[in-house]
């Protein structure tokens, strides 16, 4: 099985390596692209992932084989936009979004009010509630998508985020109608995608279209 792992804002491919190592032990072929998700809106990155997907397909996959997708944080938004725009939808299997601000981030909304900040860190601008309300996401692609949220945090940002959250993203923002499955795990935003429990749920969903019970 093949899977592309997409990192989040202000991170590199190294951030997804621990998950890749776990999944490779389970028999997956993993791809961890290094994407410029710091100074660009997430939706302009989609073409880079599309190019990788094309290359993976061209390298040879079985007749019934699909390429699965897993994204942490902003990486999950890249996946959703890819599903909307790609020419390779028929080759995409199951998808897992981890700590993804599908409805926007309250922290990004606050950062947007800081003069000059989002002019530099354009990825943050694309995480704001207002920006995401204007992104065309297609939720009826026929692809099974599961989302994992975290609800534990020791970050100083907690007082600025209403409701249960992982220190950066609200649980309510991770969920959206149309998901095949949804779970909440007791981890913060920066470690949830480095936990073995998360890896086990990701593996299970990619195989069975539901999270491990």
Backbone bond lengths (Angstrom), bond angles and torsions (degrees), N, CA, C in turn:
res aa  C-N    CA-C-N  psi(-1)  N-CA   C-N-CA  omega(-1)  CA-C   N-CA-C  phi
1 X - - - 1.470 - - 1.525 109.23 -
2 X 1.301 115.20 143.24 1.463 120.71 -178.67 1.520 109.49 -112.22
3 X 1.337 115.69 141.31 1.460 120.13 -179.76 1.526 109.94 -144.69
4 X 1.330 115.63 135.96 1.460 122.48 175.32 1.523 107.91 -102.97
5 X 1.336 116.42 126.02 1.471 122.82 -177.80 1.525 108.73 -107.95
6 X 1.323 116.65 122.54 1.463 121.46 -172.75 1.529 110.52 -114.09
7 X 1.308 116.10 121.46 1.466 122.12 -177.89 1.529 111.14 -77.23
8 X 1.327 115.13 174.86 1.455 120.83 -177.30 1.522 114.10 -104.58
9 X 1.321 114.97 -164.50 1.464 123.54 -177.66 1.522 111.86 -61.29
10 X 1.322 115.41 137.05 1.469 123.46 175.51 1.526 112.12 59.77
11 X 1.321 116.11 30.75 1.453 122.02 178.00 1.525 109.12 -127.54
12 X 1.322 116.50 172.79 1.454 122.06 176.71 1.522 108.84 -126.28
13 X 1.313 115.52 -177.85 1.461 120.00 178.84 1.523 112.41 -58.95
14 X 1.345 117.20 -26.06 1.464 120.04 -178.42 1.519 112.31 -62.33
15 X 1.328 116.85 -24.64 1.456 120.07 -177.71 1.526 112.11 -67.89
16 X 1.323 117.59 -22.79 1.465 121.11 -179.59 1.530 112.58 -102.19
17 X 1.328 117.61 1.12 1.460 121.07 -177.89 1.537 113.03 -63.18
18 X 1.354 119.58 -42.47 1.469 117.98 179.67 1.527 112.66 -59.32
19 X 1.333 117.93 -41.90 1.457 120.11 176.95 1.520 110.86 -65.18
20 X 1.332 116.14 -40.37 1.462 120.40 178.48 1.525 110.76 -59.96
21 X 1.326 117.05 -42.32 1.466 120.76 -179.85 1.524 110.76 -63.00
22 X 1.338 116.69 -40.50 1.468 120.25 178.44 1.529 110.23 -64.40
23 X 1.321 116.69 -48.78 1.464 120.70 -176.78 1.527 111.79 -65.75
24 X 1.314 116.83 -34.10 1.463 119.53 178.23 1.525 110.87 -63.47
25 X 1.329 116.70 -33.79 1.459 120.54 176.55 1.523 111.49 -68.45
26 X 1.327 115.89 -21.23 1.465 120.74 178.13 1.532 111.54 -91.36
27 X 1.329 116.67 2.10 1.453 120.46 174.96 1.517 115.99 104.31
28 X 1.325 117.84 8.31 1.463 121.02 -179.91 1.527 111.36 -86.80
29 X 1.325 115.80 151.09 1.463 122.43 165.48 1.527 106.05 -97.72
30 X 1.333 117.42 117.31 1.463 121.57 -172.32 1.524 112.46 -107.95
31 X 1.324 115.02 142.43 1.461 123.08 176.40 1.526 107.59 -125.23
32 X 1.328 116.32 128.34 1.465 120.82 -177.35 1.531 109.50 -125.37
33 X 1.309 118.39 83.63 1.474 120.63 -178.59 1.525 112.16 -66.72
34 X 1.325 115.48 146.09 1.462 122.19 175.59 1.530 106.99 -97.00
35 X 1.324 117.11 108.39 1.466 121.60 -171.25 1.529 111.59 -110.95
36 X 1.323 117.95 146.96 1.472 121.76 -179.74 1.523 111.81 -79.62
37 X 1.336 115.55 64.77 1.465 120.63 -177.48 1.521 111.25 -95.41
38 X 1.305 115.43 56.41 1.467 121.33 175.68 1.520 110.42 -135.35
39 X 1.305 115.95 -46.96 1.466 120.27 -175.06 1.527 112.86 -111.12
40 X 1.332 116.84 14.60 1.462 121.12 -179.70 1.525 110.73 -134.31
41 X 1.324 117.17 145.99 1.449 120.13 172.78 1.532 108.42 -60.76
42 X 1.332 116.10 144.04 1.458 119.26 -173.66 1.520 112.62 -60.26
43 X 1.340 117.89 -32.25 1.465 119.54 -173.72 1.522 112.89 -72.65
44 X 1.345 118.05 -19.10 1.470 118.63 177.85 1.528 110.82 -82.31
45 X 1.336 117.31 -7.47 1.461 121.74 179.45 1.532 111.00 -84.87
46 X 1.322 115.96 -15.71 1.459 121.12 -172.49 1.525 112.44 -55.75
47 X 1.325 117.81 -37.80 1.465 120.35 -178.10 1.533 111.70 -62.37
48 X 1.337 117.02 -30.96 1.462 119.96 178.75 1.525 110.94 -68.13
49 X 1.322 116.22 -40.05 1.469 120.33 178.09 1.525 109.76 -70.79
50 X 1.325 116.07 -36.45 1.463 120.24 176.12 1.530 110.48 -60.40
51 X 1.328 116.89 -41.32 1.462 120.90 178.28 1.529 111.11 -62.20
52 X 1.338 115.98 -41.66 1.466 119.76 178.28 1.520 110.35 -65.90
53 X 1.319 116.97 -43.92 1.460 121.04 178.60 1.526 110.45 -58.43
54 X 1.316 116.36 -43.26 1.461 121.07 178.25 1.527 110.70 -60.32
55 X 1.337 116.10 -42.19 1.461 120.65 -178.89 1.526 111.16 -66.93
56 X 1.336 116.66 -39.58 1.467 120.58 179.06 1.523 109.85 -63.87
57 X 1.321 116.50 -44.28 1.465 121.06 179.07 1.534 110.09 -63.25
58 X 1.323 115.72 -43.13 1.464 120.27 -178.46 1.527 112.29 -66.74
59 X 1.331 116.70 -26.36 1.463 120.64 -179.13 1.524 111.83 -71.01
60 X 1.331 114.78 -14.80 1.452 118.97 176.57 1.513 113.31 111.89
61 X 1.330 117.09 115.57 1.464 121.76 174.41 1.522 107.58 -131.72
62 X 1.317 115.70 156.39 1.451 120.87 -178.76 1.518 112.20 -64.10
63 X 1.311 116.01 163.67 1.463 121.35 -176.37 1.520 112.50 -57.60
64 X 1.323 116.69 -36.89 1.473 120.96 -178.53 1.525 111.88 -107.91
65 X 1.327 117.62 9.84 1.463 121.24 -175.83 1.525 111.24 -83.94
66 X 1.323 115.15 143.41 1.459 122.25 177.14 1.523 109.48 -120.89
67 X 1.319 115.63 160.48 1.465 121.55 174.27 1.522 107.48 -102.01
68 X 1.324 116.91 116.29 1.459 121.81 179.84 1.526 110.54 -83.50
69 X 1.322 116.35 158.69 1.467 122.17 -178.60 1.524 110.43 -131.70
70 X 1.327 116.09 135.22 1.467 122.18 176.42 1.522 107.76 -132.80
71 X 1.331 117.12 131.35 1.456 120.33 179.82 1.505 112.62 -133.79
72 X 1.316 116.13 137.84 1.466 121.13 174.26 1.516 109.54 -100.25
73 X 1.324 117.01 131.57 1.455 123.08 174.30 1.539 110.89 56.80
74 X 1.322 117.35 -120.83 1.466 121.06 -179.79 1.526 111.74 -59.31
75 X 1.316 117.10 -28.76 1.451 120.56 177.49 1.519 112.72 -58.14
76 X 1.337 116.36 -31.34 1.451 119.73 176.74 1.520 112.52 -67.31
77 X 1.321 116.86 -35.35 1.464 120.70 176.43 1.523 110.90 -67.72
78 X 1.323 116.13 -36.20 1.466 119.82 175.51 1.526 109.57 -60.04
79 X 1.320 116.51 -42.20 1.463 120.71 178.96 1.521 111.00 -62.19
80 X 1.323 117.29 -46.37 1.464 119.97 -178.41 1.527 111.75 -62.54
81 X 1.324 116.72 -38.66 1.466 119.59 178.25 1.528 110.78 -71.47
82 X 1.324 116.55 -35.07 1.456 120.26 176.29 1.525 110.19 -61.20
83 X 1.324 117.05 -44.44 1.461 121.14 179.73 1.526 111.17 -61.27
84 X 1.318 116.14 -29.14 1.461 121.29 179.30 1.529 111.54 -75.54
85 X 1.333 116.61 -38.08 1.473 121.31 -168.80 1.524 115.71 -105.74
86 X 1.314 118.53 -18.18 1.464 120.78 -168.18 1.525 114.30 -67.24
87 X 1.317 113.93 152.21 1.463 121.35 171.97 1.527 110.93 -93.96
88 X 1.335 116.67 1.43 1.462 121.82 -175.07 1.527 112.35 -117.02
89 X 1.311 116.84 29.37 1.461 120.69 -176.72 1.527 112.04 -57.13
90 X 1.312 117.32 -36.30 1.463 121.25 -178.08 1.519 112.77 -65.68
91 X 1.331 116.86 -15.84 1.460 120.37 -179.07 1.534 112.68 -99.18
92 X 1.310 116.92 -2.01 1.469 120.66 -176.59 1.518 110.23 -93.51
93 X 1.332 115.45 133.30 1.455 121.61 179.27 1.517 111.48 -95.10
94 X 1.321 116.29 -131.91 1.463 121.06 -177.96 1.530 110.81 -84.93
95 X 1.336 115.20 154.41 1.472 120.92 -176.62 1.525 110.16 -130.19
96 X 1.321 115.68 142.67 1.463 121.45 175.77 1.520 109.21 -126.54
97 X 1.337 116.08 129.94 1.459 123.41 177.08 1.522 107.81 -109.45
98 X 1.323 117.46 129.35 1.469 122.03 -176.55 1.526 109.73 -119.74
99 X 1.332 116.43 116.85 1.469 119.88 178.80 1.511 112.74 59.50
100 X 1.311 117.10 35.15 1.469 121.47 -176.57 1.531 110.80 -90.42
101 X 1.334 118.41 126.71 1.474 121.87 -179.86 1.527 111.64 -79.25
102 X 1.329 116.12 71.05 1.464 120.59 -174.41 1.520 113.35 -62.55
103 X 1.325 116.96 -25.79 1.461 120.62 178.98 1.527 111.54 -108.74
104 X 1.316 115.58 13.40 1.459 119.56 -179.50 1.514 112.05 98.56
105 X 1.297 115.62 162.68 1.458 122.92 -178.27 1.530 110.48 -116.23
106 X 1.323 115.74 130.48 1.464 119.97 176.57 1.529 110.59 -62.21
107 X 1.333 116.65 -34.80 1.468 119.44 177.85 1.523 111.01 -65.80
108 X 1.328 116.04 -39.10 1.472 119.39 177.45 1.523 109.99 -65.28
109 X 1.331 116.90 -36.91 1.468 120.15 177.13 1.521 110.52 -61.65
110 X 1.341 115.94 -41.57 1.463 119.95 178.82 1.530 110.99 -67.35
111 X 1.334 115.64 -42.92 1.471 119.93 -179.71 1.520 111.35 -62.64
112 X 1.334 115.94 -31.27 1.458 119.87 -179.11 1.527 112.14 -65.44
113 X 1.329 115.70 -18.15 1.459 119.81 -179.72 1.524 112.78 -88.77
114 X 1.336 116.02 -7.94 1.464 120.69 178.59 1.522 108.64 -85.61
115 X 1.299 116.59 117.67 1.457 121.25 -173.68 1.530 111.87 -57.24
116 X 1.323 115.71 126.10 1.454 121.62 174.62 1.517 114.99 87.55
117 X 1.351 118.24 -18.34 1.464 120.34 -173.48 1.523 111.83 -63.51
118 X 1.322 116.75 -51.76 1.460 119.48 -176.29 1.534 112.20 -77.66
119 X 1.334 116.87 -11.41 1.462 118.40 173.21 1.528 110.45 -70.99
120 X 1.338 115.49 -27.15 1.466 121.13 177.63 1.531 110.30 -91.73
121 X 1.345 114.94 -54.71 1.465 120.49 -178.12 1.529 108.70 -94.44
122 X 1.314 115.29 77.58 1.463 120.49 -173.60 1.526 112.76 -66.38
123 X 1.334 116.78 -24.03 1.461 118.64 177.17 1.515 110.28 -59.86
124 X 1.332 117.27 -39.62 1.466 121.11 -179.41 1.524 110.40 -62.17
125 X 1.321 117.23 -39.53 1.460 120.45 178.01 1.527 110.54 -57.01
126 X 1.332 115.84 -38.70 1.467 119.18 -177.00 1.519 112.62 -77.90
127 X 1.327 117.35 -1.77 1.467 121.19 175.96 1.518 112.05 -98.87
128 X 1.304 117.01 -1.57 1.464 120.56 -178.74 1.526 110.43 -74.27
129 X 1.318 114.93 154.81 1.463 121.06 -179.91 1.519 111.00 -58.43
130 X 1.328 116.76 -44.28 1.458 120.73 -177.57 1.525 111.44 -63.45
131 X 1.323 117.47 -43.08 1.460 121.26 -178.73 1.523 110.37 -63.10
132 X 1.330 116.53 -46.97 1.459 120.47 -175.60 1.522 112.16 -68.33
133 X 1.323 116.76 -27.56 1.461 119.22 177.23 1.520 111.63 -64.48
134 X 1.328 116.57 -19.21 1.467 120.75 -177.35 1.528 113.07 -107.19
135 X 1.349 116.47 7.10 1.463 120.09 176.55 1.527 108.52 -91.37
136 X 1.312 115.88 133.63 1.460 121.40 -178.83 1.523 109.72 -84.97
137 X 1.339 116.69 95.13 1.462 121.59 174.12 1.524 108.59 -99.08
138 X 1.319 116.49 128.89 1.456 120.77 174.17 1.524 108.69 -95.15
139 X 1.335 116.56 119.89 1.460 120.38 -177.20 1.523 112.96 -99.98
140 X 1.318 117.18 1.72 1.459 120.77 -177.87 1.536 110.69 -112.76
141 X 1.319 116.01 44.15 1.463 121.04 -175.98 1.524 112.39 -81.93
142 X 1.322 117.62 -12.54 1.457 120.69 -176.55 1.517 113.30 86.76
143 X 1.331 117.33 -0.43 1.464 122.36 178.15 1.523 109.27 -89.50
144 X 1.333 117.03 133.78 1.464 120.89 177.24 1.526 109.77 -79.14
145 X 1.331 115.68 125.18 1.462 121.64 -177.84 1.522 109.70 -124.17
146 X 1.318 116.58 131.43 1.452 122.70 173.62 1.513 109.50 -116.09
147 X 1.328 116.60 148.27 1.467 120.59 -179.37 1.528 110.17 -127.65
148 X 1.320 114.96 139.30 1.458 122.61 178.44 1.519 108.51 -118.17
149 X 1.329 116.54 126.32 1.468 121.81 177.44 1.524 109.13 -113.51
150 X 1.325 116.21 155.44 1.457 121.60 173.90 1.512 110.11 -111.77
151 X 1.329 116.74 150.79 1.464 118.69 -179.52 1.528 113.25 -132.14
152 X 1.346 116.23 19.23 1.461 120.28 178.09 1.523 109.61 -123.05
153 X 1.319 116.33 139.25 1.458 119.20 -179.66 1.517 111.54 -157.97
154 X 1.323 115.69 146.24 1.465 122.48 172.41 1.517 110.55 -115.66
155 X 1.343 116.09 15.51 1.457 120.14 -175.17 1.515 111.09 -80.32
156 X 1.307 115.30 153.04 1.468 121.13 179.45 1.525 112.36 -70.98
157 X 1.340 116.91 -10.58 1.461 120.38 -178.15 1.523 112.82 -77.36
158 X 1.326 118.14 -13.20 1.465 121.82 -174.86 1.524 114.48 -47.34
159 X 1.342 119.35 -46.15 1.470 119.22 -177.15 1.527 113.81 -62.56
160 X 1.333 116.86 -17.90 1.455 119.76 -177.41 1.531 112.72 -93.62
161 X 1.336 116.78 -4.67 1.459 120.96 -175.66 1.524 109.30 -114.87
162 X 1.323 118.55 118.08 1.460 121.06 -178.54 1.528 111.86 -74.47
163 X 1.324 116.60 144.25 1.460 121.03 174.86 1.516 113.57 74.83
164 X 1.323 116.02 -176.73 1.457 121.40 179.04 1.525 109.62 -63.51
165 X 1.330 115.59 138.12 1.459 119.71 -177.57 1.520 110.35 -158.11
166 X 1.331 115.55 170.89 1.465 120.43 -179.65 1.526 112.16 -102.56
167 X 1.331 115.50 14.70 1.459 120.09 -177.91 1.509 112.90 100.22
168 X 1.311 116.63 -19.00 1.458 122.28 177.53 1.529 112.47 -131.44
169 X 1.328 115.44 -38.49 1.467 120.62 -172.92 1.526 110.02 -127.28
170 X 1.323 116.00 135.32 1.450 121.19 178.42 1.525 110.40 -73.41
171 X 1.333 116.54 143.72 1.461 121.33 176.66 1.527 110.11 -56.37
172 X 1.327 116.56 -42.24 1.470 120.77 -179.04 1.518 112.60 -62.16
173 X 1.324 117.44 -24.94 1.458 120.56 -179.66 1.526 111.79 -80.30
174 X 1.316 116.66 -26.42 1.465 120.05 179.79 1.530 110.47 -71.84
175 X 1.314 116.36 -37.05 1.472 120.39 -179.06 1.532 111.12 -78.80
176 X 1.313 115.77 143.10 1.462 120.89 169.19 1.531 108.17 -151.63
177 X 1.316 118.15 152.15 1.471 120.97 -178.83 1.524 111.47 -60.46
178 X 1.318 115.91 141.54 1.450 120.35 179.15 1.516 113.68 106.45
179 X 1.337 117.53 -9.85 1.460 120.27 176.93 1.528 110.19 -66.89
180 X 1.319 116.23 143.41 1.465 120.32 177.04 1.518 110.40 -74.45
181 X 1.341 116.73 -35.17 1.460 120.87 178.06 1.525 108.62 -155.43
182 X 1.326 115.65 158.55 1.474 121.38 -176.98 1.517 108.63 -151.16
183 X 1.336 116.74 132.89 1.460 120.81 176.26 1.520 110.12 -137.84
184 X 1.329 114.92 158.75 1.463 122.16 176.48 1.524 107.55 -119.82
185 X 1.335 116.70 128.26 1.453 122.44 179.94 1.533 110.00 -115.50
186 X 1.333 117.54 153.10 1.475 121.30 -174.73 1.525 113.59 -83.39
187 X 1.345 116.02 60.59 1.460 120.17 -179.34 1.521 110.84 -136.85
188 X 1.326 114.59 162.04 1.450 120.86 176.78 1.516 111.89 -90.32
189 X 1.317 115.43 171.64 1.458 121.44 -172.70 1.523 112.70 -63.05
190 X 1.310 117.34 -37.08 1.458 120.25 -173.02 1.525 113.39 -82.68
191 X 1.358 116.90 -14.66 1.462 117.76 -179.41 1.523 114.51 -118.76
192 X 1.326 118.17 -10.83 1.464 119.59 -173.69 1.527 112.31 -58.03
193 X 1.316 117.95 -35.34 1.465 120.90 -178.51 1.523 112.76 -87.91
194 X 1.349 115.59 9.13 1.462 121.24 176.05 1.525 111.34 -116.28
195 X 1.319 117.12 9.15 1.455 121.92 -177.06 1.530 110.91 -99.55
196 X 1.339 116.06 137.69 1.465 119.63 -178.60 1.520 112.02 -62.36
197 X 1.329 117.91 -33.20 1.455 119.64 177.12 1.530 110.91 -59.86
198 X 1.314 115.76 -40.63 1.467 120.25 177.13 1.532 110.26 -64.21
199 X 1.325 116.49 -44.13 1.461 120.06 178.87 1.525 111.29 -56.53
200 X 1.334 116.04 -42.85 1.461 120.21 -178.49 1.523 111.18 -63.66
201 X 1.334 116.14 -40.37 1.468 119.69 178.27 1.531 111.10 -67.05
202 X 1.323 116.78 -39.72 1.460 120.74 178.80 1.526 109.67 -62.07
203 X 1.310 116.57 -49.57 1.463 121.61 179.47 1.533 110.50 -56.96
204 X 1.308 117.21 -45.48 1.461 121.53 -177.51 1.521 111.43 -64.30
205 X 1.326 116.33 -42.19 1.469 118.86 -179.74 1.520 111.31 -67.08
206 X 1.310 117.12 -41.21 1.462 119.49 -179.82 1.529 111.31 -61.71
207 X 1.327 116.50 -30.32 1.461 120.85 -179.17 1.535 112.48 -86.53
208 X 1.360 116.84 -38.95 1.463 119.67 -166.55 1.531 114.54 -125.32
209 X 1.335 118.63 5.76 1.462 122.85 178.42 1.529 113.52 61.69
210 X 1.301 117.51 26.11 1.458 122.46 173.25 1.519 108.82 -157.52
211 X 1.325 115.58 158.70 1.449 119.58 179.83 1.539 110.16 -83.53
212 X 1.315 114.89 155.43 1.449 121.52 -178.38 1.526 110.37 -63.77
213 X 1.312 116.77 130.20 1.474 121.39 -178.50 1.512 111.23 -92.25
